[in-house]
Amino acid sequence: MSLKRMRNDRVNQNHQRWLHLILLCSWILLGITLRGTNLADKSASSIEIATLGYSLGNSFFDLPLDRVISLDQLLSPLQFESTSTPTDVIHHLLGEDNHPPLYFVLNHLWFKLFSTDGELVSLWVGRSLSAIFGVIAIPAIFGLGCLAFSPLIGHIAAALMAISPYGIYLAQESRHYTLTILWIIASVTCLTAIMPYLQKRKIFPIWLGFLWVIINSLGISTHYFFALALTAEGLVIAWFWLRDIQNLFQRYWWRIYLVALGTFIAGLVWWPIVGGIGNSQLTDWISTSFELDEIWHPIPRLLGWVLTMVWLLPIEGTSLFVTILSGVTLLVVLVWVAPGLWRGGKAQMNDIDKRFYFQVFVGFFVGAIALFLLIIYGMGKDLSLAARYHFVYFPIVIILLAAILGKCWDNLEDRSEGKFFFLRRRKVFNFSN
């Protein structure tokens, strides 16, 4: 290779790096704009108020319920006290609520940067940390898309994450879902990095397994539903484990067993709390015994939450006409784009180079949906009632759709190049005659 050609290749690579960086910064800026707009305009929900109070290190059990109290007394759990510590946060949270403390401790430290002693906590400050984690998910999903597929699919995933109505909704609430989504992306990235080693029957680096255990531990410490994502990952690994069942005691599988053991031990710490959640009064509202005419309701709700992850029209708080029009429009567009997405998915499955990763993500998504249905119908806990619980598979929906759209883009480019080549040949043929 000539020196000039090497120099040109290096210049082209630099140009591509700058192009990718500029595009990624554009998606991040778009995500910041969408998540920061009207951040504090929506009224705080009861679960947000609880998050703010516990993050401040205050207790709600100190409020008297047997007499009339003043407004100042009622709002006292939302007052910032500089003397409160992360230990107070953990003490009150574990004693009065059923959530792990990591996000609440981080929120507490965040409040200390922007709050004044004795003042009511700012709702904007309370939601801003969640919004920041939501923005960080944009470059995180880009990295996962690049690792598994290509920069093109990474950019599509980042753009989808930036404009996702579901992602914006979660980011504009002072809750721990966006941080958990980051841990899910990080954990799935470790899974994606490790799967080629299993496919080639090689030992993956010990540091990668150690990093995976740390991420999983932090995920469980942020939200217990992270365990559902871990279970979905486990189902994916189990599929490959069964296909390689004759080599179960090879060294490359022992690394997986050690990661599973480390994650199990990290989760075992929280078992005394998790074991009582199912019978807790805080989860009674999702308990259900399905009547025969209602048994099918969770299915369309699950489909609806998946659709809101990529597209949403106004259907709540509007007139009946707007609601019906939005629903019909959504249905028509879904029917219109479904065949193209199906073809893109089939093309991705037929791509010899990339179908392995696509199968991993499809396996995760199918496993997660199966777990939700098992909890809904097997345990009588209707998780379809709340959109926020479906963050478990939200990043996977984004990466799967990005992979399908990326393949549709490739097919469109191939057809365009084929048409251009045909026109060139036709023009040359006419000239020569």
C-alpha positions, -999 to 999 in steps of 0.1 A, spaced: 0 0 0 14 34 -10 21 61 15 -4 84 -2 -31 59 1 -24 52 37 -25 90 44 -59 92 26 -73 63 46 -62 80 78 -78 112 68 -111 94 59 -111 76 93 -106 109 111 -135 125 91 -157 95 100 -148 98 137 -157 135 137 -189 128 118 -199 101 143 -191 125 172 -210 154 157 -241 132 151 -239 117 186 -237 151 201 -267 161 181 -287 133 195 -276 141 230 -285 178 225 -319 168 213 -323 145 243 -314 173 267 -339 197 250 -368 172 251 -361 161 287 -354 196 300 -385 213 285 -413 218 310 -394 196 335 -410 210 366 -444 220 351 -462 186 358 -476 182 393 -456 158 414 -472 123 419 -474 106 452 -445 83 444 -424 113 434 -432 130 467 -422 98 485 -389 97 466 -381 133 474 -389 129 511 -368 97 515 -340 112 494 -338 141 518 -334 117 547 -368 124 562 -395 101 575 -432 102 566 -440 82 597 -434 113 619 -465 130 605 -494 127 630 -525 111 616 -549 115 645 -553 153 644 -554 183 621 -519 196 612 -507 228 595 -494 230 560 -459 235 573 -461 203 592 -475 185 562 -447 196 540 -419 191 566 -407 158 550 -399 178 518 -377 203 537 -339 201 532 -319 197 564 -281 200 560 -276 177 590 -292 147 573 -269 120 560 -270 91 536 -274 69 567 -307 86 574 -318 80 539 -311 43 541 -326 40 576 -359 56 568 -362 41 533 -356 5 544 -379 10 574 -408 26 556 -406 16 519 -397 -13 497 -370 1 474 -332 -4 474 -314 28 484 -287 35 457 -307 61 437 -320 77 469 -285 82 483 -273 97 450 -304 120 450 -295 130 485 -260 140 475 -274 158 445 -298 179 467 -269 189 489 -253 207 459 -284 229 451 -305 232 483 -305 256 512 -311 246 548 -348 247 558 -362 253 523 -386 231 504 -368 209 479 -371 222 443 -391 199 420 -368 208 391 -338 198 411 -355 167 422 -363 156 386 -330 168 370 -309 139 382 -333 114 366 -333 136 334 -294 135 334 -294 97 337 -320 96 308 -296 117 287 -266 95 295 -287 65 281 -284 81 246 -246 76 242 -249 43 262 -273 28 237 -252 41 209 -222 22 223 -243 -10 225 -255 -6 189 -220 -1 177 -207 -31 196 -234 -54 184 -240 -42 149 -226 -10 134 -222 28 139 -253 33 116 -275 12 140 -258 29 170 -269 63 156 -304 50 149 -307 36 185 -294 69 199 -319 89 179 -347 67 190 -336 69 226 -335 107 224 -370 111 211 -387 81 228 -419 93 245 -415 66 271 -379 75 278 -388 112 282 -417 103 305 -395 83 328 -367 109 327 -391 137 338 -400 120 370 -379 120 401 -376 82 402 -350 56 398 -360 41 365 -335 60 342 -306 49 364 -318 13 363 -321 16 325 -284 26 324 -275 -5 344 -295 -27 321 -277 -12 291 -244 -18 308 -252 -53 318 -265 -62 283 -233 -47 268 -213 -71 290 -235 -99 278 -230 -88 242 -192 -86 247 -191 -121 263 -213 -140 239 -187 -143 211 -163 -159 235 -190 -185 243 -198 -190 206 -161 -196 199 -157 -217 231 -130 -194 245 -124 -179 279 -135 -143 283 -112 -119 303 -117 -121 340 -119 -83 343 -150 -84 320 -167 -109 343 -158 -89 373 -172 -57 357 -204 -76 349 -209 -86 385 -203 -51 397 -229 -37 373 -254 -63 382 -249 -56 419 -254 -19 413 -285 -26 393 -301 -47 420 -292 -19 445 -312 6 424 -344 -13 416 -354 -49 424 -370 -53 389 -334 -53 376 -336 -90 386 -361 -95 358 -335 -82 333 -309 -105 348 -334 -134 344 -339 -125 308 -302 -125 303 -300 -159 320 -326 -173 297 -305 -162 267 -274 -178 282 -294 -210 291 -303 -214 254 -267 -214 243 -258 -235 274 -283 -262 262 -268 -261 227 -234 -267 241 -244 -291 268 -216 -316 261 -190 -289 272 -207 -277 304 -175 -282 325 -151 -264 302 -132 -234 315 -152 -209 295 -184 -220 311 -169 -219 346 -164 -181 341 -201 -178 335 -209 -198 366 -187 -175 386 -204 -144 373 -238 -160 381 -226 -169 416 -213 -134 422 -245 -118 410 -265 -142 431 -246 -133 463 -250 -96 455 -288 -101 452 -290 -123 483 -282 -93 504 -316 -78 495 -336 -110 499 -350 -103 534 -366 -72 519 -376 -86 485 -392 -117 501 -418 -95 518 -427 -73 489 -453 -96 474 -474 -94 505 -467 -57 511 -496 -32 512 -476 -11 489 -481 -36 461 -517 -45 468 -529 -22 440 -515 -45 413 -529 -77 429 -557 -91 408 -578 -122 403 -589 -120 367 -625 -123 358 -632 -142 326 -641 -111 306 -609 -92 318 -583 -120 314 -572 -106 280 -567 -70 291 -530 -72 300 -521 -82 264 -532 -50 246 -518 -30 275 -484 -46 270 -486 -38 233 -495 -3 241 -465 3 264 -442 -11 237 -456 13 212 -452 43 235 -415 35 236 -411 47 201 -443 67 193 -471 84 211 -501 105 201 -523 125 226 -548 100 241 -551 111 277 -566 143 290 -581 152 256 -615 151 240 -630 118 230 -627 128 193 -589 135 196 -585 102 215 -603 82 189 -585 99 160 -551 93 177 -559 57 183 -571 51 147 -540 69 133 -517 49 155 -534 17 143 -533 26 106 -496 36 108 -488 4 126 -505 -17 100 -487 3 73 -451 -1 87 -455 -36 100 -447 -54 67 -415 -33 62 -404 -39 97 -411 -77 93 -389 -78 62 -362 -58 79 -363 -83 109 -361 -113 85 -332 -97 66 -314 -91 99 -319 -127 109 -305 -138 76 -274 -117 79 -247 -142 87 -224 -117 103 -249 -100 126 -278 -124 132 -261 -138 163 -264 -106 182 -299 -100 168 -309 -135 182 -295 -125 216 -316 -94 218 -347 -111 205 -342 -138 231 -339 -112 258 -371 -95 247 -391 -127 244 -378 -139 278 -387 -106 294 -423 -106 280 -427 -142 291 -416 -133 327 -441 -104 328 -469 -128 316 -458 -153 342 -460 -127 370 -493 -114 357 -511 -146 352 -491 -170 375 -487 -147 405 -517 -125 401 -497 -93 400 -508 -72 370 -476 -54 360 -494 -42 328 -513 -16 349 -483 7 351 -462 19 322 -431 25 344 -426 -12 352 -417 -19 316 -384 -2 317 -370 -37 321 -370 -43 283 -372 -7 271 -335 -5 259 -339 -38 241 -369 -26 222 -349 4 211 -319 -16 199 -341 -42 181 -360 -15 163 -327 2 154 -313 -30 140 -344 -36 119 -344 0 106 -307 -2 99 -313 -33 77 -342 -15 60 -318 14 53 -292 -10 39 -317 -27 16 -329 7 4 -293 17 -4 -288 -16 -23 -319 -10 -44 -309 26 -51 -274 15 -62 -288 -13 -83 -312 12 -100 -283 36 -106 -261 9 -121 -290 -2 -144 -295 33 -157 -258 37 -163 -257 5 -183 -288 16 -203 -272 49 -210 -239 34 -222 -258 8 -244 -279 36 -261 -247 56 -267 -228 27 -283 -257 20 -306 
